[in-house]
Every structure is written in structure tokens, then in C-alpha cells.
Amino acid sequence: MTTVLFDRDDLAHTRVATEPSEPVELAYSLRMLDEPPNRCFARWRTHLRGRVDPRVLNSRRSSTMDGALVARYRQLAIAPFWERIRLLIEADRRRRARILLDGGIAALLATLHPGLRWQQEGSALHVSTADGTAPARVDLDGRGLVLQPSVFVWRAPVLWADPTGQPVLLYGVSCELSEPDRDTGDLAALIGRTRAALLDTLGRGAATTTELARAAGLSLAAASQHTAVLRGSGLICTQRMGRARLHALTALGADLLATGSELRP
């Protein structure tokens, strides 16, 4: 058990990371090669089967690894799935934002993982570690804590320090990794192929009606009709930007898009 101590400045400076951390995903995906099979990573393991250089398997426990080996492993195990990792983490960020708005920083910290316990009195976060390390105390000293969602950190939260020494808490998100190429077929069966394609486009970032129409090969009027349905269903939100309208996924829309690619057998 590690106890992380917060003062007022720490609470003010605590935040959820804006992007996945490639070093974290790389390091913990390597550890995953030693883990017992987990259904969440079945497709990922199938993708890697027979393709990982044996020297990676033999050297990953050492303090240093050959840079070329790491680069090849990254291209094989991380790069094809990066967009999927980013989408899962962005969906988690949206959920955390809702929790923060409804319950404040204490609710955010208390709901990250069952292995975390927030102690209001004394402003302390108790972190149950899976490796059996001796109890420890970490004083944030006004630096705050970066909450880093991760796909491959799935067993228990981990305290980590980035290269600047900033304390980071790694916690797991939904870990379903599909094949590198996303297929929105099942989502299309649910909401229609055109609207699934529009959601897929918005999964890569906000877009105007004109941009959506161009991406989907629709007329501007048809794109407007489809976005109206998606907005009425709570899957997207729309803001005026001058004469244009800018559309973005809501948390519900991001969750549906993430789930859509997990529906495949």
C-alpha cells in the first residue's frame, strides 16, 4: 500500500492526461507478453503470434534494450493499434470529466479503480499495489498528480514518474483491442451505415457539417439531416462557429463508437 499525500495546491494541480503515453503503453505491453491470457487482449496476441522477434522476449527483463528491437516492436505491437488506444482513452477522459463535474476531485480519485481509496480526512489517496512492495508514503509537495489512463495497465494502478519527475498515477481503462483496421459494420447495423461513418469521422476529431459531408460523400443537406438525428439521440453536440456548425462526439457517442468495434466476434 502506498499513501499519496495531497495539499490544497496538489488538488488544484491534479489532472487527467490529455493523450495516451506511448512509453507507458510500450512498457506495459511488453509486460503483457508474460501475463496469463486475458480475453481483452486476445486479438492483440493473435496479431503478434509468431511475429515478435525472439530477442525482444529474451531481453525485455534487462534494464536496457536494443533501440532497433524496440522500434520494430513498437511498429508491430503499438503503432497499428494507436488510434484504437487513443479512442479508448479519450472516451475514458470524457467519463472522468462528467464525474469531476458531478462530484469534484474527491469523486474523481475515488472512482478510478477499486484498488484506490480516497481518504477525505487528511487528503490522502491509498494505492493498493499488485507487486507486494513495502508500504510507502509519497508527498506531492504542491506538484499535483497526473492521472494517466492506459490500456495495458489493467491489473492494478501504478505510481510512475515521468522524465521530469512529475508523479503519475497509471490506471487502466477498457482494454478491448480490436484488429488494426476498424470495421463499423456492427455499429452500422445499429444506427445505419451513413451515421456510423459520420461517428467514425468524428472519432478522429471535431468536424464541420461541410467536412462531414465531404468525408461521407453526402450533400450538405443530407449531412445536416443525419447530424440532427445524431444530436437528437445525444451522440454528438453542435456549436456554432461563425456561419458554420462544428460537431463533436459526446461521451455517449464516444462510448457507442468504442463499443461498436468491440461487438465483433
N, C-alpha and C positions, 0 to 999 in steps of 0.2 A: 504494500500500500504506500503510495506517495501522496503527500498532502501539499497542495499548491496554495500558497497564501496570497490573498488579494488585498490591496488597499483601495482607496477611492480612485486614485489615478489608474490603477490596474483595471478596474471595472470600466472606466471610461475608455481605455485603450484596447480592450478586448474586442476582437473582430473575427469574422469568418473570412477565410482566404477567398480571393476572387477567382482563382483558377486552380486546376489540378497542379500538383507538384510532380514534375517528371522524375526528379531524383527519388522522391518517396515511392512513386508507383514502380519505378525500375527496381529499387532495392527490395521492396516487399513482394514484387512479382518473382524475384529470384528466390526469396524465402518460400514462396508458394510451391516451388518445384519440390520442396522437401515435405510439404504438408500432405496429410491423407486426402484422398479425393473428396472434393466438395462440389455438389451439383451446380453451384453458382458459376464455377469455372470450368465446367465440363467442355463447353465449346472451345474455350481458350486452350485447354490442354490438348484437345483434338487437333487444333490448328498447329500446335507446337510439336506434336508427336513425330519423332524421327527427324526433326529439323533443327533442334538445338545442338550446337557444337558441343561435343562431349567435354571439351576443355573448359567450357563455362560451368558444367556440372562439377568438375573436379576442382575448380579454382574459386568458386563463389564463397567459400568459407574463409578464404585468406583475406588479409587486410587490404590487399591491392589486387586489381585485376587488369589484364592487358586491355589497353584502351580500344584496340581494334575489335577484340572479342566483345567488349561492352557495346560498342557501336553496332556490331552486327546483331547482337541480341536485342538491342533497342529497336532496330528496324524490323525484326521478326515478331517480337512479343508485345511491344508497346505502340509503335507507330500505326499499325493497321487498326488499332482499337482506340486511338487517341480521341477521335471525335465522339465515340460512344462514352468514354470515360468523362469527357468534358460535359456531355449532356447529363449524365447521371449526377455529377457534382453540381451542375447549375440547378437541376431540379431540387437537390438537397438544400442548396442555398435559399431557394425560394421558400421551402418549408420552414427553414430556420428563421427567415425574415418574418414570417407570419407568427411564429412562436414568440419572437422578440417583441413584436408589436403588441401581442395579446398579453404576454406575461412578464416582459422585461428580461434583463440579463440573467437573473436567477433561474427563470424558467428555461432559458436557452441552455444554460450549463447543465441543468438538472435532467434534461431530456436528450442529451446527445447519445448516451449509451447506458445500458444497465450497469456497466462497470464503473460508472461515475456517480458520486454522491455529493450534492451541494449542501454545505453547512452554512446556513444564513448567519448564525451567531459566530462571529469571528471571520466571516467571509473566506471560507476555505473550500477547495474542491478536492475531494478524496478520490484518487485514481487507483483502482484495483488492477494490478499488472498480472499478466499471464506467465511471466518468466520466473516468479518466485524470488525476485530481488528483495533485499532488506528494506524495511521502511525508511522513507526519506522525506525531507521537507524541502520545498522549493519556494523561495521568496521572490516574487516577481519584481520587486523594487521599482514599481512605477512603470515597468515596461509593457505591462499588459500581456495577454496571451493570444496568440494566433490560433484559431481553430481551423485545422486543415482537414477537410473531408477527403477520403481516399477510398478507392475501390478495392485495392489489395490489402489494406489494413482491415481485416474483417474479424479477427478473433477477439481482440481487446484493444482499448485505446492505448496509445503510446506517447510518452513525452519525448520530444525531439528538439534539437537546437539547430536553427538554420545557420548558414555560414557566418552571419553577423552575431550569432549568439542569442538571437531572439528566441524565447521559449515558444514552442509549438506543440499543440496537442493534436495528434493524429487520431481520427476516429473514422469508423467505417460507414459507408453508405450502401445502398442496394448494390449487390455485386454481380447481377446478371450481365455477363458479357456475351453479346451475340457475335456472329461472324463479322469480319471487317466490313462487308457491304450490307448496309441496312436495307431491309425489304419492308415496305409499308403495306404489304398485301393484306395482312390480318386487320390492320387499322382501317384500310380501305373498305373492307367488308363491313366494318362497324359504322363508319361515318361517310363513306363514299370516297372513291379514288381521288377525285379532284381536291376535296377538302383535306384528305390525308396528305396530298402533295403540298398543299399550302402550309399545313402544320409542319411538314418536314422542312420546308424552306425557312419557316420562322424558327425552327430549332437551331438554325445556324446564325440567327440574329434577327433583330427587328427589320422590317421592310415596309415600304410604302405600298399602296394599292397598285400603283403602276409597276413597281418592281415585282410584286407577286404575279400580276397579270402576265408580265414578260416571261417570268420563270416557268409559269404553268401553261403558257400558250393560250391565254384567255383574253377575251375583250375586257376593257376596263369595267364595263357594266356588269359582266358576269363575275369578275373578281370581287366587285363591290357586294354583289348578292351573296357570294359564298362567305366573305368576311363578316357580313351582317349575321348570318346563321351561326358562324363560329363565335362571334361576340355574344349573341343571344344565349348561347349554350355555356358561356363562361370560360371558353377555351382560349380566347385572346382578349386583349384590351387594345383600345384605339385612342390615339391622341392626335389632335390637330397640330400640324407643323406647317404654318403658313397656309397655303392653299391645298397642301397635301394632307393625307392621313397616314400616320405611322402606326403599324400594328406590331404587337409583341405577344408572345405566349404568356398566359397566366400560369400560376403554379399548377392548376388543374390541367391546363393544356400541356405543360411540360411533362407532368406525370403520365398523362394519356399517351403522349408520344413515346416516352420511355417504355411504358408498358406494352405499347403496340409492337415493338420489335422483340419483346420477350414472350409474346403469345405463340410464337412459332414452336413446334415440337422439336 
